[in-house]
Every structure is written in C-alpha cells, then in structure tokens.
Amino acid sequence: MMSTTNCPNCGAARIHRSRRRTAFEQAAAAIGGGMRRCHRCNSRFLEIGGSLIRLRDAQRVARKMMLGLAMAAAVGVLLVMILWLSHAQSMPPAFFLSA
C-alpha cells in the first residue's frame, strides 16, 4: 500500500509500509505509529498522525527521555535513602536494641 506523503529526505512519492524491527519500533506501533520506507533513498520513518519523523531522530528523542527517567529514578532513590537514614539516626538507641 503506497502512501500519498512525500519522503522528507529526497521528496519521492514512493513511500511504503516497512516492518517493525526493534523494540522501539514495536513500542511506537503500540501507541499508533507506523513504520514507512522510501523506495528511492531507502530511508526509514516513523509515521505518527500523518507526520513522518526520521527514525534516527525519534530514537534519539526516546534515548534522551529514557536517560531523563533513569536520572529522575536515581534522584528519587537517593532522596528515599537520605530520608530513611535521617529518620534512623533520629531514633533512640533503645529502639534498635529491643526485639
């Protein structure tokens, strides 16, 4: 099935569906994105809502988002550890000795 959208790379009108290869592409398909490929320049694109996004650009954004989430999770773990340690230091020593 050919699309009526032109390739953002070379301007060719021959854009067709492409197979999903990676976990990122599977995740994009789960939220409504589709993979497309240009016949002329062989570039791959992610189609979301009628817009074509270069696959490497979409992957770069996804990597930055994952890095941000990992950093936020690390900060959260550090905050919980700091709060736990400060709470443990404020307890009287008899609390730790009683069974």
N, C-alpha and C positions, 0 to 999 in steps of 0.2 A: 504494500500500500504506500503510495507516494504522498508526500505532504506538499502543500502549496507554499510553505515557507522556504525562503532562500537561505543558503548557507551564510552565516555571518563571516566566515573566513574567506571564501572565494566568490560568493554571490551566486553559486549554481542553484538551480531549482530542483535538482535531483537529490532530495533528502528522503531517506527511508528509515524504517524501524531497525534497531540494532539489538542484539541480545545483551542481556544483563550479564556482566562478567564477575564483578566483585561484590563484596558485602555492602559497600557504599551504594552501588547501583541497585541492589536488591532493596535497601532501605529507602532509596529515593522512589522506587516503584511502589513501595508500600504507602507512601504519602501522596501518590498520584503523579509522580514524574515518570517520563518515558525516555528511553534511550533512542537517539537518532544518529545516523551516519550520513555523511556527504559522499556521493559517488565520485565526484571529481577530485577533491583533496583528501578524502578518507578521514576527515576529522570527525570526532565523536562529540555529541552534545547531549545535554540533559534538557528535556522539554518539560517545562512546568507552566501550566496555564497558558499555553500558546507561545511562550517565550523560549528561545533557545539559549542555553548557557553552556559555554565551553566546559567540557568535563573536567579538565585540569583546574579551571577556576573554581568550580563547585567543590572539588576535592580539597583545594587549598582553604576555602572558607570552612569546610567541615573539619579539617585538621585544626584550624585556629579555634573553632568552637569547642572541640574536644579538649584542647590544651587549656582553654579557659575554664571548662568544667572540672578538669583534673586539678587545676590550681585552686579553684574555689573549694573543692572537696578537701584538699590538703590543708587549707586555712581553717576549714571547719573542724577537722580532726585536731589540729593544733589548739584551737580555742577550747574544745572539749577537754583535751588533756590538761591545759593550763587551769581551767575551772576545777577539774577533778583534783589536781594536785593542790590548788589553793584551798579547796574545801577539806582535803585530807589533812593539811597542815593546821587548820583551824580547829580540828577535833582534839579533845583532851587525850592524853596518852592512855588513860584507863579504858577508853572506848576500844582501842586496838587490843588490849590485853584480855578483855572479857570475851568469853566464848559463847 
